[in-house]
Amino acid sequence: MKKITFLALCLLIMGCKGNSQQKETQAVETEEEKPQYAVAKTDAEWRTSLTDMEYYVLRKAGTETAGSSDLLNNKEKGTYVCAGCGHELFRSEYKFNSGTGWPSFDREIEGNVAYDVDYKIGYKRTEEHCANCGGHLGHVFEDGPRETTGLRHCINGAALDFIPDGE
């Protein structure tokens, strides 16, 4: 009798739905809540205009493998632009070697980068997007050079194209 009572009690406890543990999420985003960007394409249009890696990073908020970007060690003077739409994002003089394996900048071109909050890995991070097309760029952290802004814009190289000065 004790075993049956214990089993019934265990089933009752496991069957209870703990509402305090439930996270309410809104399944559908209304048009008003979606940011509007100057460059708007369908998913199919993005797929045809971007490489697989650019699409993964810019449109699916993916992250390239550390150290894999051709732009990581680029020391030329010029402008880093969005690989999706060509919008100017960072100047070469803002770039520094963070040792993280991703191109890093201590500041953006004012007004050309949009920000959002991201909890994808379990804690709050500031996510960066191209302000022109909404493409995911990377994240900004507060561990950059103290002598300048103190910020580290950690950017996926696949999200960027580089335009040398004079071109």
C-alpha positions in Angstrom: 0.0 0.0 0.0 2.9 2.4 0.8 4.4 1.7 -2.6 1.2 2.5 -4.4 0.7 5.7 -2.4 4.3 6.8 -3.0 4.0 6.0 -6.8 0.7 8.0 -7.0 2.3 10.9 -5.1 5.3 10.9 -7.5 3.0 10.9 -10.6 0.9 13.7 -9.1 4.0 15.9 -8.5 5.5 15.2 -11.9 2.2 15.8 -13.6 1.7 19.3 -12.1 2.4 22.1 -14.5 4.6 24.7 -12.9 3.4 28.0 -14.1 6.2 29.9 -12.4 8.6 28.1 -14.7 6.7 28.9 -17.9 8.0 31.6 -20.2 5.4 33.4 -22.1 6.4 34.2 -25.7 4.6 36.0 -28.3 4.4 33.7 -31.3 3.6 36.3 -34.0 5.3 39.6 -34.5 3.0 42.3 -35.8 4.1 44.5 -38.6 4.4 47.5 -36.2 6.9 45.6 -34.1 9.2 44.6 -37.0 11.9 47.1 -37.7 11.6 48.7 -41.2 14.8 49.0 -43.2 15.5 50.9 -46.4 16.7 47.7 -48.1 14.0 45.0 -47.8 14.2 41.8 -49.8 12.4 38.5 -49.6 14.3 35.5 -48.2 14.6 34.1 -51.7 16.2 37.4 -52.9 18.7 37.4 -50.1 19.6 33.7 -50.8 20.4 34.6 -54.4 22.4 37.8 -53.7 24.5 36.4 -50.8 27.0 33.5 -50.5 26.0 30.7 -48.2 28.2 32.1 -45.3 27.0 35.6 -45.8 23.4 34.4 -45.8 24.0 32.4 -42.6 25.6 35.3 -40.8 23.5 38.3 -42.1 20.1 36.7 -42.4 20.2 33.9 -39.8 22.3 35.6 -37.1 25.0 33.0 -37.4 28.6 33.2 -36.4 31.6 32.4 -38.5 34.4 30.3 -37.1 37.0 32.4 -35.3 40.0 33.2 -37.4 38.3 32.3 -40.7 37.8 35.8 -42.1 40.1 37.2 -44.8 39.4 40.6 -43.3 40.7 39.7 -39.9 44.3 40.8 -40.6 43.5 43.4 -43.2 45.5 46.5 -42.5 44.6 48.6 -45.6 43.0 52.0 -45.2 39.4 52.1 -46.3 35.8 51.4 -45.3 34.1 48.2 -44.1 30.6 48.0 -45.6 27.7 45.6 -45.2 28.1 42.6 -47.4 24.3 42.5 -47.9 23.7 46.1 -49.1 27.0 48.0 -49.2 26.1 50.4 -46.4 29.2 51.9 -44.8 29.6 50.6 -41.2 33.2 50.9 -39.9 36.4 52.8 -40.9 39.8 51.1 -41.0 41.2 53.5 -38.4 38.6 52.1 -35.9 39.9 48.6 -36.3 42.1 47.0 -33.7 43.5 43.5 -33.0 41.4 42.1 -30.2 42.9 38.7 -30.3 39.4 37.1 -30.5 39.6 35.8 -34.0 37.0 38.3 -35.4 37.5 41.7 -36.9 37.1 44.2 -34.1 36.4 47.9 -34.1 36.3 50.4 -31.2 33.4 52.4 -32.8 31.0 52.4 -35.7 30.2 55.0 -38.3 27.7 57.0 -36.4 24.1 56.2 -37.2 24.9 53.3 -39.6 24.7 50.4 -37.1 21.5 49.5 -35.2 21.4 47.7 -31.9 19.2 45.1 -30.2 19.3 42.8 -27.2 20.2 39.1 -27.6 19.7 36.3 -25.0 20.5 33.4 -27.4 23.3 32.0 -25.3 21.6 32.5 -21.9 22.7 36.0 -21.0 22.2 39.5 -22.3 24.4 40.7 -25.2 24.1 43.8 -27.4 23.6 42.6 -31.0 24.6 44.8 -33.9 22.7 45.1 -37.2 23.2 47.0 -40.4 20.9 50.0 -40.0 20.1 49.9 -43.7 19.1 46.3 -44.3 18.9 44.7 -40.8 21.7 42.2 -41.5 23.3 40.7 -38.4 26.8 41.9 -37.9 27.9 40.6 -34.5 27.9 42.0 -30.9 29.4 44.9 -29.0 31.2 44.3 -25.7 32.7 46.7 -23.1 36.2 45.2 -23.1 37.7 47.3 -25.9 40.6 49.8 -25.8 40.3 52.0 -22.8 42.2 54.8 -24.4 39.5 55.2 -27.0 35.8 54.2 -26.5 36.3 51.1 -24.3 34.1 49.2 -26.7 34.8 46.1 -28.9 32.5 45.7 -31.9 33.1 42.0 -32.5 32.0 41.6 -36.2 31.7 38.6 -38.4 34.0 39.1 -41.4 31.4 37.4 -43.6 29.0 40.3 -42.8 31.5 42.8 -44.3 33.1 43.8 -47.6 36.1 46.1 -47.7 36.4 49.2 -49.9 40.0 50.5 -50.0 40.4 54.3 -49.9 40.3 55.8 -53.4 38.0 53.2 -54.9 
